[in-house]
Amino acid sequence: MYSAEALIQATHLTPVKERLVAELAHGQQRQLEIALALAGAPRFILFDEPAAGLSPTERRELIEILTSLPAHIGYIIIEHDMDVALRVVESVTMMHNGRIFKEGLPHEIEADPEVQELYLGPAMAEVRRAAPALEVRGLDVYTAIRMHCRAST
């Protein structure tokens, strides 16, 4: 079991810990949701689109929080923002039209030509192949992307 102070620190809420929940920004309320999930000392958590509605700064904060969760806590993240999802997972299962489309490591999925064509379109996929250093930010895809992060140990 975690102390309230440890949960506040783990979810980066220390600067606002004395405020009422209704006074928190949307991103801070999402961070509080993570703290509440952690309060029960889970071995596994399901995150359903945790980056939805977050600003770029809040998304970076979310990535920091998720990547710093203790290793004994496993989680699955369902996320449409590939920039967030591919940075917090160990393996990826992508679905398209209700079926598994691709599975692999984040860097394999990000570099896959079929994935690029499906999610970026043929013209943008060609740009990505020509300039692989470009980052894909904030993609809003319409098919489900299921990201497996890690199994609890």
C-alpha positions as CSV (number, residue, x, y, z in Angstrom):
1,M,0.0,0.0,0.0
2,Y,1.3,3.5,-0.9
3,S,1.0,6.5,1.4
4,A,-1.0,9.4,0.1
5,E,2.1,11.5,-0.1
6,A,3.9,8.9,-2.2
7,L,1.0,8.7,-4.6
8,I,0.9,12.5,-4.9
9,Q,4.6,12.5,-5.7
10,A,4.4,9.6,-8.1
11,T,1.7,11.3,-10.2
12,H,3.4,14.7,-10.1
13,L,0.6,16.4,-8.1
14,T,2.7,17.9,-5.3
15,P,2.2,21.5,-6.5
16,V,-1.6,21.2,-6.3
17,K,-2.1,18.8,-3.4
18,E,-4.0,21.3,-1.3
19,R,-6.5,22.2,-4.1
20,L,-10.0,20.8,-4.5
21,V,-10.4,18.3,-7.3
22,A,-12.9,20.6,-9.1
23,E,-10.1,23.3,-9.3
24,L,-7.6,21.0,-11.0
25,A,-6.9,21.2,-14.7
26,H,-8.1,18.4,-16.9
27,G,-4.6,16.8,-17.1
28,Q,-4.2,17.0,-13.4
29,Q,-7.5,15.3,-12.9
30,R,-6.3,12.5,-15.2
31,Q,-3.1,12.3,-13.0
32,L,-5.3,12.0,-10.0
33,E,-7.2,9.1,-11.6
34,I,-3.9,7.3,-11.9
35,A,-3.1,8.0,-8.3
36,L,-6.5,6.6,-7.3
37,A,-5.9,3.5,-9.3
38,L,-2.5,3.0,-7.6
39,A,-4.0,3.5,-4.1
40,G,-5.4,0.0,-4.2
41,A,-1.9,-1.4,-4.7
42,P,-2.9,-3.2,-8.0
43,R,-0.8,-5.7,-9.8
44,F,-2.4,-4.7,-13.1
45,I,-4.1,-1.6,-14.5
46,L,-6.0,-1.0,-17.7
47,F,-5.6,2.5,-19.1
48,D,-8.3,3.5,-21.6
49,E,-7.1,6.5,-23.7
50,P,-5.3,8.3,-20.8
51,A,-3.9,10.9,-23.2
52,A,-7.4,11.9,-24.5
53,G,-7.9,15.7,-24.2
54,L,-4.4,16.4,-22.8
55,S,-2.1,19.2,-24.0
56,P,1.3,18.4,-25.4
57,T,2.8,19.3,-22.0
58,E,0.3,17.1,-20.1
59,R,1.1,14.2,-22.6
60,R,4.8,14.5,-21.7
61,E,3.9,14.4,-18.0
62,L,1.7,11.3,-18.6
63,I,4.6,9.6,-20.4
64,E,6.9,10.3,-17.4
65,I,4.3,9.0,-14.9
66,L,3.6,5.8,-16.9
67,T,7.3,5.0,-17.5
68,S,8.1,5.4,-13.8
69,L,5.5,3.1,-12.5
70,P,7.0,0.3,-10.4
71,A,8.0,-2.8,-12.4
72,H,5.7,-5.1,-10.4
73,I,2.6,-3.3,-11.8
74,G,1.6,-4.5,-15.3
75,Y,-0.6,-2.6,-17.5
76,I,-2.4,-2.4,-20.9
77,I,-2.9,0.9,-22.5
78,I,-5.5,1.5,-25.2
79,E,-4.5,4.7,-26.9
80,H,-5.0,6.5,-30.2
81,D,-2.1,8.8,-29.7
82,M,0.8,6.8,-31.1
83,D,3.4,9.3,-29.9
84,V,2.3,8.5,-26.3
85,A,1.6,4.8,-26.7
86,L,4.8,3.9,-28.5
87,R,6.9,5.5,-25.8
88,V,5.4,3.7,-22.8
89,V,5.1,0.2,-24.0
90,E,7.3,-2.9,-24.4
91,S,5.2,-4.6,-27.1
92,V,2.4,-3.5,-29.4
93,T,-0.7,-5.2,-30.9
94,M,-2.4,-3.0,-33.5
95,M,-5.9,-3.8,-34.5
96,H,-7.6,-2.7,-37.7
97,N,-11.3,-3.4,-38.6
98,G,-11.6,-5.6,-35.5
99,R,-8.7,-7.8,-36.3
100,I,-5.1,-8.0,-35.2
101,F,-3.1,-6.1,-37.9
102,K,0.5,-6.1,-36.5
103,E,2.4,-7.1,-33.4
104,G,5.9,-6.2,-32.5
105,L,8.2,-3.9,-30.6
106,P,7.4,-0.2,-30.6
107,H,10.3,0.7,-33.0
108,E,9.3,-2.1,-35.3
109,I,5.7,-0.9,-35.4
110,E,6.7,2.7,-35.9
111,A,9.0,1.8,-38.8
112,D,6.7,-0.7,-40.5
113,P,5.7,0.5,-44.0
114,E,2.2,-1.1,-43.8
115,V,1.5,0.7,-40.5
116,Q,2.7,4.0,-41.9
117,E,0.6,3.6,-45.0
118,L,-2.5,2.6,-43.1
119,Y,-2.3,5.3,-40.4
120,L,-0.6,8.1,-42.3
121,G,-1.8,7.5,-45.9
122,P,0.5,6.7,-48.9
123,A,1.9,10.2,-49.4
124,M,2.9,10.6,-45.7
125,A,4.2,7.1,-45.5
126,E,6.6,8.0,-48.4
127,V,7.7,11.1,-46.5
128,R,8.4,9.0,-43.4
129,R,10.4,6.5,-45.4
130,A,12.4,9.4,-46.9
131,A,12.9,11.2,-43.6
132,P,12.7,8.6,-40.8
133,A,13.9,11.1,-38.1
134,L,10.5,12.8,-38.3
135,E,8.3,12.1,-35.3
136,V,4.7,11.2,-35.6
137,R,2.9,13.4,-33.1
138,G,-0.7,13.2,-32.0
139,L,-2.2,10.9,-34.6
140,D,-5.8,10.4,-34.1
141,V,-6.6,7.0,-35.6
142,Y,-10.1,5.6,-35.9
143,T,-9.2,2.0,-35.4
144,A,-8.4,0.6,-32.0
145,I,-4.8,0.4,-31.1
146,R,-4.2,-1.9,-28.2
147,M,-0.8,-1.5,-26.6
148,H,0.6,-4.1,-24.2
149,C,3.0,-2.6,-21.8
150,R,4.3,-5.2,-19.5
151,A,3.2,-8.2,-17.6
152,S,3.3,-7.9,-13.8
153,T,6.2,-9.7,-12.2
